[in-house]
Amino acid sequence: MSGKGVVKNPGELEMSSGSSGQQILDLVKQRIVLFDGALGTMLMARGLSGGEPPEKWNVEKPDVIKEVHRVYFSAGSDVVQTNTFGGNRFKLSEKQLEGDLVRINQTAVNLAKEVCPPGKFVAGDVGPSGRLMEPFGPYNVKEMEGNFAEQGQILADAGVDLISIETMFSLEETLAALRGIRGDTDLPIFVSMTFDQKPKGFFTLMGETPEACVRAIEENGADVLGSNCQLGSREMVDLIKEIRGCAKVPVISQPNAGSPILRGEMTVYEQSPGEFGEDILRIVEVGANIVGGCCGTTPLFIEKVRQCLSHREE
């Protein structure tokens, strides 16, 4: 599948009459699809403290969550991801929030759907469990699959259009999430892993290669796969080229806004929206079908990417 496509304004698209899940997959075939940028970056700018779980704000500060989703849609995002990155039972239990698992996830979906314009989409965001699987930790495959299946079912029942499994650093945990969620829903599932760039190439934290990850993720039924976080937009170009070279399904890329810089106790990203937009065009040219931003990106970055994609086809 080519990374090139005709870029149209969302309002000009003839949407499929099928389910919303099928509609997003049809849209990927028509043009480059644009996700949102960082949620945590936006919430920290609005007062979220270090160590405070962002998912609590779904209940405590719902207007802030809706505002962030709204500005991303206004900036040009076709898809926003719910504030549920750490919304699985294992992760929530670290802050004694597992009793609020259903309310946190359901509320997150409702908030995003309330501000979602016609023709745009809400992705149920699923992040890592925060736990290690055997032999490095105490959790077996079935326990891990059940952890993700539970969250995925709540998100699906609440009405998301697709599931976004992201920022995964272990192929084994990624497959547990994919199998667990796929067992209970036929919604499209997008899977995105993190990779480090080493002298000998790209590898996950657990030492897996992009090719091995692509092969296993496709075999387990993902509709879209790719990478997010860890790498800046410039480094992501070569990674996506490698992934595109072995992937049969559409490819997603959501890089950081350059490399993080520590200033005192603050981590900052200094890349400009213009530089990011130019790199995203390179990522599209090497084969990405869906793009967006991760750490350090804001609606200004997404707006610049939308402009770059539009100018690309003029």
NORJOQUI-V141112 format. One record per residue. N is the residue number from 1. OMEGA is omega in radians with two decimals (999 if undefined). NEAR is the number of other ideal C-beta (glycine too) atoms within 8 Angstrom. Layout:
BEGIN
<<N:OMEGA:NEAR> <N:OMEGA:NEAR>>
END
This chain:
BEGIN
<<1:-3.08:8> <2:3.05:5> <3:-3.11:13> <4:3.11:5> <5:3.13:10> <6:3.14:6> <7:3.12:9> <8:3.00:8> <9:-3.10:6> <10:-3.12:9> <11:-3.11:5> <12:-3.06:5> <13:2.99:11> <14:-3.03:2> <15:3.08:8> <16:3.11:6> <17:-3.13:3> <18:-3.13:6> <19:3.12:5> <20:3.09:7> <21:3.10:11> <22:3.14:9> <23:-3.13:13> <24:3.09:14> <25:3.06:10> <26:-3.14:11> <27:3.11:12> <28:3.12:11> <29:-3.07:7> <30:-3.04:9> <31:3.06:9> <32:-3.14:12> <33:-3.07:12> <34:3.03:14> <35:3.10:16> <36:3.08:12> <37:-3.06:16> <38:3.02:12> <39:-3.13:12> <40:3.10:10> <41:-3.13:12> <42:-3.12:12> <43:3.08:13> <44:3.08:8> <45:-3.14:6> <46:2.99:8> <47:3.09:6> <48:-3.09:9> <49:3.11:5> <50:-3.12:4> <51:3.11:3> <52:-3.12:7> <53:-3.12:8> <54:-3.08:12> <55:3.10:14> <56:-3.08:11> <57:3.05:13> <58:-3.11:13> <59:-3.03:9> <60:-3.10:6> <61:-3.06:6> <62:-3.13:11> <63:3.11:6> <64:3.13:10> <65:3.12:14> <66:3.14:12> <67:-3.13:8> <68:3.09:12> <69:-3.09:14> <70:-3.10:9> <71:3.06:9> <72:3.06:13> <73:-3.14:12> <74:3.14:7> <75:3.10:11> <76:3.13:9> <77:2.98:14> <78:-3.06:10> <79:2.93:16> <80:-3.13:15> <81:-3.11:13> <82:3.12:16> <83:-3.08:14> <84:-3.09:16> <85:3.10:14> <86:-3.01:11> <87:3.06:17> <88:-3.05:14> <89:-3.12:10> <90:-3.10:11> <91:-3.13:12> <92:-3.11:16> <93:3.10:9> <94:3.12:7> <95:-3.13:7> <96:-3.12:6> <97:-3.08:12> <98:3.10:8> <99:3.13:5> <100:-3.05:9> <101:-3.09:15> <102:-3.10:7> <103:-3.13:8> <104:-3.10:16> <105:3.12:16> <106:-3.14:11> <107:3.13:11> <108:3.13:15> <109:-3.13:16> <110:-3.13:9> <111:3.14:15> <112:-3.12:15> <113:-3.13:9> <114:-3.09:7> <115:-3.11:10> <116:-3.14:11> <117:3.06:7> <118:3.12:3> <119:3.07:7> <120:-2.86:11> <121:3.09:12> <122:3.11:14> <123:3.03:15> <124:-3.00:17> <125:-3.14:12> <126:3.12:17> <127:-3.11:11> <128:-3.10:9> <129:-3.04:11> <130:-3.14:7> <131:3.12:9> <132:3.12:6> <133:3.08:13> <134:0.11:8> <135:-3.10:2> <136:-3.13:5> <137:-3.01:7> <138:-2.99:5> <139:3.11:12> <140:-3.05:7> <141:-3.09:9> <142:3.11:6> <143:-3.13:8> <144:3.09:16> <145:3.13:13> <146:3.10:9> <147:-3.11:14> <148:3.12:16> <149:-3.14:12> <150:3.13:11> <151:-3.13:16> <152:3.14:16> <153:3.11:11> <154:-3.14:12> <155:3.14:15> <156:-3.14:13> <157:3.14:7> <158:2.99:11> <159:3.06:8> <160:-3.14:13> <161:3.12:13> <162:3.06:15> <163:3.10:16> <164:3.03:11> <165:-2.99:14> <166:3.06:15> <167:3.14:12> <168:-3.07:15> <169:3.14:10> <170:3.13:12> <171:-3.13:14> <172:3.11:9> <173:3.09:13> <174:-3.13:14> <175:3.07:11> <176:3.09:13> <177:-3.11:16> <178:3.14:15> <179:-3.13:10> <180:-3.12:15> <181:-3.13:17> <182:-3.13:10> <183:-3.06:7> <184:-3.11:9> <185:3.03:10> <186:3.06:3> <187:3.01:10> <188:3.10:11> <189:3.07:15> <190:-3.10:17> <191:-3.08:15> <192:-3.12:15> <193:3.10:16> <194:-3.14:14> <195:2.97:12> <196:3.05:10> <197:-3.14:9> <198:3.11:7> <199:-3.12:2> <200:3.10:4> <201:-3.11:7> <202:-3.14:11> <203:2.98:11> <204:3.09:13> <205:-3.13:8> <206:3.04:8> <207:-3.11:5> <208:3.14:9> <209:3.06:8> <210:-3.11:12> <211:3.13:8> <212:3.14:9> <213:-3.14:14> <214:-3.09:12> <215:-3.09:9> <216:-3.13:10> <217:3.09:15> <218:-3.12:12> <219:-3.12:6> <220:2.89:10> <221:3.07:8> <222:3.10:12> <223:-3.12:10> <224:3.08:15> <225:3.12:16> <226:-3.05:17> <227:3.01:18> <228:3.04:15> <229:3.07:12> <230:-3.10:8> <231:2.98:14> <232:-3.06:12> <233:-3.12:16> <234:3.13:7> <235:-3.09:10> <236:-3.10:14> <237:-3.11:12> <238:3.12:9> <239:-3.12:14> <240:3.06:16> <241:3.12:10> <242:3.13:12> <243:-3.13:15> <244:-3.10:12> <245:-3.13:7> <246:-3.11:9> <247:3.07:12> <248:-3.12:4> <249:3.08:10> <250:-3.03:10> <251:3.12:17> <252:3.11:17> <253:3.09:15> <254:-3.10:14> <255:3.02:18> <256:3.10:16> <257:-3.09:15> <258:-3.12:13> <259:3.14:6> <260:3.10:10> <261:-3.13:8> <262:3.08:7> <263:-3.03:6> <264:3.10:4> <265:-3.09:3> <266:3.01:6> <267:-3.10:7> <268:3.10:9> <269:-2.98:13> <270:3.13:7> <271:3.14:10> <272:3.06:6> <273:3.14:10> <274:3.10:7> <275:3.13:10> <276:3.14:18> <277:3.11:13> <278:3.11:9> <279:3.11:14> <280:3.08:15> <281:3.09:11> <282:3.12:9> <283:3.08:15> <284:-3.11:14> <285:3.14:8> <286:2.96:11> <287:3.13:13> <288:3.10:15> <289:-3.14:13> <290:-3.13:16> <291:3.11:14> <292:-3.12:17> <293:3.08:17> <294:-2.97:13> <295:3.09:11> <296:-3.13:14> <297:-3.08:15> <298:3.07:12> <299:3.09:11> <300:3.10:8> <301:-3.13:14> <302:3.09:18> <303:3.12:11> <304:3.09:12> <305:3.11:16> <306:3.11:11> <307:-3.14:9> <308:3.14:12> <309:3.12:14> <310:-3.14:10> <311:-3.11:7> <312:-3.07:9> <313:3.14:7> <314:999:4>>
END
